[in-house]
Amino acid sequence: MSCIEKILKRRSIRRYRKEPVPDEVRDRILEAGRQAPSAANRQPWHFIVVTDPELKEKLATGRYNRFIRDSTFTIVGVSLPYDPVSEKWGVIDVTIAMQNMVLAAEVQGVGSCWIGDFKEDEVKELLGIPEEAKVVALLPMGLPDEQPGPKPKKPLSEIVHYNKW
């Protein structure tokens, strides 16, 4: 399957099999994030890989994130800006790196789901994240135990503009 076909087929996965994701697969996912572009190559990212069942349980307290507890691991993407460039672009840089991870997971048969349902101060305290850092998103990952169908999307004619709005 081509890269474009994989991107178009990718779905958010909220149910995971009990089988672990092999360490080498996880490491390639993380490497894909590390290799992402960032503004002026500042690389203001840090990634916490949460595998501990007790920590995953504590992360899974929101209304829309309870399936974190069933993931093999959850990646917590953090921006830690250290200069004006990384202050301005850090969240975007971390988001790009995490999307690289999502796609690297997909091509290796690992499911994921973007999570924004968390209380940042609680996540920081739970995981020892510095106060000046910004928690961007959580990415639970695991071997899929579901195959959701496509969601309706707006047609390109409604969202794409050429040269002007």
C-alpha positions as CSV (number, residue, x, y, z in Angstrom):
1,M,0.0,0.0,0.0
2,S,1.4,3.4,-0.9
3,C,2.0,6.2,1.6
4,I,-1.0,8.1,0.4
5,E,-3.2,5.1,0.6
6,K,-2.1,4.5,4.2
7,I,-2.8,8.1,5.2
8,L,-6.3,8.0,3.6
9,K,-7.0,4.6,5.3
10,R,-5.8,5.6,8.8
11,R,-8.5,5.8,11.5
12,S,-8.4,6.7,15.2
13,I,-8.2,3.5,17.2
14,R,-9.8,3.3,20.6
15,R,-9.7,-0.5,21.2
16,Y,-6.4,-2.4,21.5
17,R,-5.5,-6.1,21.6
18,K,-3.7,-7.3,24.7
19,E,-0.6,-8.2,22.6
20,P,2.4,-5.9,23.2
21,V,3.9,-3.7,20.5
22,P,7.5,-5.0,19.9
23,D,10.1,-2.6,21.3
24,E,11.8,-2.2,17.9
25,V,8.5,-1.0,16.4
26,R,8.0,1.4,19.3
27,D,11.5,2.7,18.8
28,R,10.9,3.3,15.0
29,I,7.8,5.3,15.9
30,L,9.8,7.5,18.3
31,E,12.6,7.9,15.8
32,A,10.1,9.1,13.2
33,G,9.1,11.8,15.7
34,R,12.7,12.7,16.4
35,Q,13.4,13.2,12.7
36,A,10.5,15.6,12.2
37,P,11.2,19.2,11.0
38,S,11.1,22.0,13.5
39,A,11.4,25.8,13.2
40,A,15.1,26.7,12.8
41,N,15.8,23.0,13.9
42,R,15.1,24.0,17.5
43,Q,13.6,20.6,18.4
44,P,11.8,21.8,21.5
45,W,10.1,18.4,22.0
46,H,10.2,15.9,24.7
47,F,8.2,12.6,24.7
48,I,7.2,10.6,27.7
49,V,6.4,7.0,26.9
50,V,3.9,5.8,29.5
51,T,3.8,2.0,29.9
52,D,3.0,1.7,33.6
53,P,-0.6,0.5,34.0
54,E,-1.1,2.6,37.1
55,L,0.0,5.8,35.3
56,K,-2.1,5.0,32.2
57,E,-5.1,4.5,34.6
58,K,-4.5,8.0,36.1
59,L,-4.2,9.5,32.6
60,A,-7.5,7.9,31.6
61,T,-9.8,10.0,33.7
62,G,-11.4,12.2,31.1
63,R,-14.7,11.6,29.3
64,Y,-13.1,10.8,26.0
65,N,-9.8,9.2,26.9
66,R,-10.7,6.1,29.0
67,F,-9.2,3.8,26.4
68,I,-5.7,5.1,27.3
69,R,-5.7,2.4,30.0
70,D,-5.9,-0.4,27.3
71,S,-3.1,1.0,25.2
72,T,0.3,-0.7,25.0
73,F,1.9,2.7,25.6
74,T,0.8,6.3,25.5
75,I,3.1,9.0,24.2
76,V,2.8,12.4,25.9
77,G,4.1,15.1,23.7
78,V,5.6,18.1,25.5
79,S,7.0,21.4,24.2
80,L,9.7,22.9,26.3
81,P,10.6,26.2,24.6
82,Y,14.0,27.7,25.4
83,D,14.2,30.7,23.1
84,P,11.9,33.0,21.2
85,V,11.7,30.7,18.1
86,S,10.8,27.6,20.1
87,E,8.4,29.7,22.2
88,K,6.5,30.8,19.1
89,W,6.6,27.5,17.2
90,G,7.1,24.8,19.9
91,V,3.5,23.5,20.0
92,I,3.4,23.2,16.2
93,D,6.8,21.5,16.1
94,V,5.7,18.9,18.6
95,T,2.4,18.4,16.7
96,I,4.4,17.7,13.5
97,A,6.6,15.3,15.3
98,M,3.6,13.5,16.8
99,Q,1.9,13.2,13.4
100,N,5.1,11.6,12.1
101,M,4.7,9.1,15.0
102,V,1.1,8.5,14.1
103,L,2.0,7.7,10.5
104,A,5.0,5.6,11.5
105,A,2.7,3.6,13.8
106,E,0.1,3.2,11.0
107,V,2.6,1.8,8.5
108,Q,3.8,-0.7,11.1
109,G,0.3,-1.9,12.0
110,V,0.0,0.0,15.2
111,G,-3.2,2.0,16.0
112,S,-3.3,5.4,17.6
113,C,-5.7,8.2,18.6
114,W,-5.0,11.9,19.2
115,I,-6.1,12.9,22.7
116,G,-6.8,16.4,23.8
117,D,-9.0,15.5,26.7
118,F,-6.7,15.9,29.7
119,K,-6.0,18.4,32.5
120,E,-2.6,19.8,31.8
121,D,-1.7,20.6,35.4
122,E,-2.6,17.1,36.5
123,V,-0.6,15.5,33.7
124,K,2.4,17.7,34.6
125,E,2.2,16.7,38.2
126,L,1.7,13.0,37.5
127,L,4.6,12.8,35.1
128,G,7.0,15.4,36.6
129,I,6.8,17.7,33.6
130,P,8.4,21.2,34.2
131,E,6.0,24.0,34.9
132,E,7.2,26.0,31.9
133,A,6.5,23.2,29.5
134,K,3.3,22.7,27.5
135,V,1.6,19.3,27.2
136,V,0.5,19.2,23.5
137,A,-1.3,15.9,23.2
138,L,-1.5,12.3,24.3
139,L,-1.2,9.5,21.8
140,P,-2.3,6.1,23.1
141,M,-0.9,3.3,20.8
142,G,-1.4,-0.4,20.5
143,L,-2.3,-3.2,18.1
144,P,-5.8,-2.4,16.8
145,D,-8.8,-4.5,18.0
146,E,-11.2,-2.6,15.7
147,Q,-11.3,-1.3,12.2
148,P,-13.5,1.8,12.1
149,G,-14.9,2.9,8.8
150,P,-14.4,6.3,7.2
151,K,-15.9,9.5,8.7
152,P,-17.7,12.0,6.6
153,K,-15.3,14.7,5.4
154,K,-16.0,18.0,3.7
155,P,-15.3,18.1,0.0
156,L,-12.2,19.8,-1.2
157,S,-14.3,22.4,-3.0
158,E,-15.5,23.6,0.4
159,I,-12.1,23.9,2.1
160,V,-9.5,24.6,-0.6
161,H,-8.9,28.1,-2.0
162,Y,-6.5,28.9,-4.8
163,N,-4.6,32.2,-4.6
164,K,-7.4,34.0,-2.6
165,W,-10.1,33.0,-0.2
